[in-house]
């Protein structure tokens, strides 16, 4: 590893070293301005030997296809956001406008349904609150009616009225 680093510095060469010991522990070094994959690709191109089998080629093509699709979607997203529309021609702009109109209509419909749901929820909450208040008032009226019934009952049970008269005259009247 030390020698690979020295060759890289002294000769300004792209150096990659991969070492695998007996216990399958791997050590590697790559020059700071390169990667192991690019070094292996250079080796394959220069030596004309195949390092990758057909399965790896298929995976590489699939990765490239997905990468291209991703780039295409990013461009489409920028167009939908109103960016880079100067590069579009009239038919593409018309298609983009139709797509945006459709999307706007869907968003407005979804917003309207959410607002309706929220209003319905608010009405239900208000209804519950008013029912609670009505129940509280009815309970208060029932308690008041019970209190008046108790007072009437108590008055009916007391036939005598008592009057308190002092045994001694008031002391402050003497003065």
Secondary structure, DSSP 8 states (H G I E B T S, - for coil): -HHHHHHHHHH----EEEEE-TT--EEEEE-TT--HHHHHHHHHHHHT---S-HHHHHHHHHHHHHHHHHHHHHHHHHHHTT-SGGG--HHHHHHHHHHHHHHHHHHHHHHHHHHHHHHHHHHHHHHHHHHHHHHHHHHHHHHHHHHHHHHHHHHHH---------SS--GGG--
